[in-house]
Amino acid sequence: MPNTDPCNPRPHLLSQNSLVDVLKELKPAANSTHDMWRLLTERFVVDLDAVAKVLPAEEPETVWLSARA
């Protein structure tokens, strides 16, 4: 995600290992995956595809169809 505020430069997370380390550090501050994404993009310039590979996806809860009678 590009830096939109040139007066406040954000560090770049370029390697998978550094991304994993930062995720571990931010985990206590994030209540959900949504919060984790927000914290990452506010504090760092990241490759969103790389984050999507590392951050677990939130799967929607399965809705089962009712049985036909």
MARNUZA-952007 format. One record per residue: x, y, z of N, C-alpha, C in turn; residue in one letter. Coordinates in pm, 1 decimal, padded with zeros to 6 digits. Each point is the difference from the previous one (the first is absolute). Layout:
X / Y / Z / X / Y / Z / X / Y / Z / a
...
This chain:
00085.5 / -00116.2 / 00000.0 / -00085.5 / 00116.2 / 00000.0 / 00090.2 / 00122.6 / 00000.0 / m
-00021.5 / 00092.4 / -00092.4 / 00089.8 / 00115.4 / -00010.4 / -00016.7 / 00096.5 / 00116.5 / p
00104.1 / 00075.5 / 00025.9 / -00001.6 / 00099.3 / 00106.3 / -00067.3 / 00126.0 / -00052.8 / n
-00115.0 / 00037.1 / 00055.6 / -00074.3 / 00115.5 / -00047.6 / 00039.7 / 00128.4 / 00070.0 / t
00078.6 / -00008.0 / 00106.2 / 00044.1 / 00117.6 / 00073.7 / 00151.9 / 00006.8 / -00003.5 / d
00057.1 / 00077.0 / -00094.4 / 00146.7 / 00004.7 / -00011.2 / 00068.6 / 00064.4 / 00120.3 / p
-00074.3 / 00074.7 / 00082.4 / 00059.4 / 00062.8 / 00118.6 / 00015.4 / -00100.2 / 00114.7 / c
-00068.6 / -00111.4 / -00009.7 / 00006.5 / -00102.5 / 00103.5 / 00037.1 / -00132.9 / -00065.4 / n
00129.7 / -00019.1 / -00026.8 / 00039.3 / -00123.4 / -00069.5 / -00022.3 / -00123.9 / 00086.6 / p
-00043.1 / -00106.8 / -00065.1 / -00021.0 / -00127.1 / 00069.0 / 00105.9 / -00097.8 / -00048.7 / r
00046.7 / -00086.9 / 00089.4 / 00098.0 / -00100.9 / -00042.2 / -00064.3 / -00101.5 / -00093.9 / p
00083.7 / -00058.6 / -00085.4 / -00044.5 / -00101.5 / -00094.7 / 00025.6 / -00138.9 / 00057.6 / h
-00097.8 / -00086.4 / -00013.1 / 00017.4 / -00140.2 / 00036.1 / 00019.1 / -00076.3 / -00129.6 / l
00123.6 / -00038.0 / -00027.4 / 00031.0 / -00060.7 / -00128.3 / 00014.8 / -00151.1 / 00005.9 / l
00039.7 / -00053.1 / 00112.7 / 00020.7 / -00145.1 / 00006.5 / -00112.3 / -00067.5 / 00078.4 / s
-00023.4 / -00124.5 / -00032.6 / -00103.8 / -00079.5 / 00066.3 / 00031.5 / -00014.6 / 00148.6 / q
00127.1 / -00017.2 / 00033.3 / 00039.7 / -00017.0 / 00140.3 / -00028.5 / 00124.9 / 00082.6 / n
00031.8 / 00116.9 / -00054.0 / -00026.6 / 00123.2 / 00074.8 / -00149.7 / 00022.9 / 00014.6 / s
-00076.1 / -00038.9 / -00099.9 / -00145.2 / 00012.4 / 00007.4 / -00056.1 / -00088.6 / 00111.1 / l
00048.2 / -00122.3 / 00009.5 / -00044.3 / -00092.5 / 00104.5 / 00036.7 / 00054.2 / 00138.2 / v
00120.0 / 00055.3 / 00013.0 / 00042.4 / 00056.1 / 00128.4 / -00089.6 / 00115.7 / 00043.2 / d
-00034.0 / 00086.6 / -00094.9 / -00086.6 / 00114.1 / 00031.7 / -00140.2 / -00047.3 / 00036.5 / v
-00049.6 / -00101.0 / -00070.3 / -00132.3 / -00053.2 / 00033.2 / -00002.9 / -00053.2 / 00143.1 / l
00106.9 / -00065.4 / 00042.5 / 00007.9 / -00051.5 / 00137.1 / -00001.5 / 00114.0 / 00101.0 / k
00067.5 / 00109.8 / -00033.5 / 00004.4 / 00115.7 / 00090.5 / -00134.8 / 00071.5 / 00008.0 / e
-00071.4 / 00007.2 / -00111.6 / -00126.6 / 00072.7 / -00003.5 / -00118.5 / -00082.8 / 00050.3 / l
00017.3 / -00130.9 / 00009.4 / -00111.2 / -00087.9 / 00035.6 / -00069.5 / 00039.5 / 00130.6 / k
00073.0 / 00034.7 / 00107.9 / -00070.0 / 00038.7 / 00124.0 / -00083.2 / 00127.9 / -00014.8 / p
00037.3 / 00087.5 / -00091.4 / -00072.2 / 00126.5 / -00017.3 / -00120.7 / -00013.0 / -00091.7 / a
-00007.5 / -00108.8 / -00074.8 / -00108.7 / -00017.6 / -00097.1 / -00105.0 / -00095.2 / 00055.7 / a
-00125.0 / 00043.8 / -00005.6 / -00110.1 / -00082.9 / 00048.5 / -00055.0 / -00092.4 / -00107.9 / n
00031.9 / 00029.8 / -00124.4 / -00052.7 / -00079.7 / -00110.3 / 00096.3 / 00010.1 / -00118.2 / s
-00028.2 / -00078.3 / -00102.0 / 00081.5 / 00006.8 / -00121.6 / -00012.9 / 00137.5 / -00064.6 / t
-00119.1 / 00056.9 / 00008.1 / -00023.3 / 00134.4 / -00054.8 / 00091.2 / 00101.2 / 00068.6 / h
00010.4 / -00007.3 / 00133.0 / 00088.9 / 00089.9 / 00074.4 / 00145.5 / -00022.1 / -00039.5 / d
00037.5 / -00125.1 / -00021.3 / 00137.6 / -00030.4 / -00039.4 / 00032.5 / 00065.0 / -00134.5 / m
-00090.5 / -00013.2 / -00097.1 / 00020.1 / 00064.7 / -00130.3 / 00014.0 / 00151.1 / 00015.9 / w
-00086.6 / 00059.8 / 00082.8 / 00003.5 / 00145.1 / 00020.9 / 00132.5 / 00042.5 / 00062.4 / r
00042.7 / -00070.1 / 00104.2 / 00126.2 / 00034.7 / 00065.8 / 00118.0 / -00012.3 / -00096.2 / l
00001.5 / -00106.1 / -00077.3 / 00110.0 / -00019.5 / -00095.8 / 00006.6 / 00112.4 / -00102.3 / l
-00114.9 / 00032.7 / -00058.6 / 00000.6 / 00100.4 / -00107.4 / 00016.9 / 00141.4 / 00052.8 / t
-00032.0 / 00024.1 / 00126.5 / 00023.9 / 00131.9 / 00058.0 / 00147.0 / 00020.7 / 00035.9 / e
00067.0 / -00108.0 / 00039.5 / 00137.0 / 00012.6 / 00051.7 / 00109.1 / -00035.5 / -00100.8 / r
-00034.0 / -00076.3 / -00102.8 / 00100.6 / -00049.3 / -00093.5 / -00049.3 / 00008.8 / -00144.1 / f
00094.8 / 00000.9 / -00091.2 / -00029.8 / -00020.1 / -00141.2 / 00021.5 / -00148.8 / -00024.3 / v
-00107.1 / -00068.4 / -00039.8 / 00005.7 / -00145.4 / -00012.2 / -00050.0 / -00045.0 / -00136.6 / v
00041.0 / -00119.2 / -00036.4 / -00053.0 / -00067.7 / -00117.7 / -00126.0 / -00072.3 / 00046.3 / d
-00115.2 / 00044.3 / -00046.3 / -00125.7 / -00055.8 / 00048.7 / -00014.4 / -00147.8 / -00033.0 / l
00054.5 / -00043.0 / -00112.6 / -00005.2 / -00142.7 / -00033.8 / 00081.6 / -00082.6 / 00098.5 / d
00115.4 / 00052.1 / 00041.7 / 00083.6 / -00071.1 / 00097.2 / -00071.1 / -00010.0 / 00134.9 / a
-00067.1 / 00107.0 / 00039.9 / -00073.7 / -00002.7 / 00126.9 / -00113.8 / -00100.3 / -00008.2 / v
-00069.0 / -00004.1 / -00112.4 / -00111.9 / -00093.3 / -00016.3 / 00046.8 / -00144.6 / 00008.0 / a
00123.1 / -00027.3 / -00041.4 / 00053.0 / -00136.5 / 00008.7 / 00030.6 / -00039.2 / 00143.9 / k
00040.9 / 00096.0 / 00081.8 / 00042.9 / -00028.6 / 00136.5 / -00114.9 / 00010.1 / 00100.0 / v
-00085.5 / 00098.9 / -00017.9 / -00109.3 / 00023.4 / 00093.9 / -00113.0 / -00097.9 / -00027.8 / l
-00046.1 / -00071.6 / 00100.2 / -00106.9 / -00097.1 / -00025.2 / -00128.4 / 00068.8 / -00044.6 / p
-00067.0 / -00061.0 / -00094.6 / -00124.9 / 00055.0 / -00051.7 / -00113.4 / -00030.2 / 00097.0 / a
-00092.3 / 00093.3 / 00009.7 / -00118.3 / -00023.9 / 00081.0 / -00103.8 / -00065.3 / -00089.3 / e
-00028.0 / -00122.4 / 00028.8 / -00098.6 / -00074.4 / -00078.7 / -00138.9 / 00028.2 / 00055.5 / e
-00096.2 / 00021.3 / -00087.8 / -00136.5 / 00020.3 / 00050.5 / -00051.7 / -00129.4 / 00063.3 / p
-00086.2 / 00017.1 / 00097.7 / -00055.3 / -00117.2 / 00066.7 / -00087.8 / -00077.6 / -00098.6 / e
00012.2 / -00129.3 / 00003.9 / -00076.5 / -00085.3 / -00090.2 / -00147.5 / 00007.7 / 00033.2 / t
-00080.7 / 00019.7 / -00103.0 / -00144.7 / -00000.2 / 00017.3 / -00052.6 / -00122.9 / -00070.4 / v
-00059.6 / -00088.7 / 00076.5 / -00049.6 / -00124.3 / -00056.3 / -00144.2 / 00018.5 / -00042.9 / w
-00031.6 / -00057.0 / -00114.2 / -00137.9 / 00003.0 / -00048.6 / -00084.0 / -00097.0 / 00081.7 / l
-00123.1 / 00038.4 / 00022.2 / -00087.2 / -00091.3 / 00074.3 / -00038.0 / -00117.8 / -00088.2 / s
-00018.2 / -00115.0 / 00063.3 / -00033.8 / -00120.3 / -00073.6 / -00142.1 / 00009.4 / -00053.0 / a
-00019.3 / -00054.2 / -00118.7 / -00135.5 / -00001.3 / -00056.3 / -00081.1 / -00108.9 / 00068.6 / r
-00124.5 / 00030.3 / 00025.1 / -00086.4 / -00098.4 / 00066.9 / -00079.8 / -00079.9 / -00100.8 / a
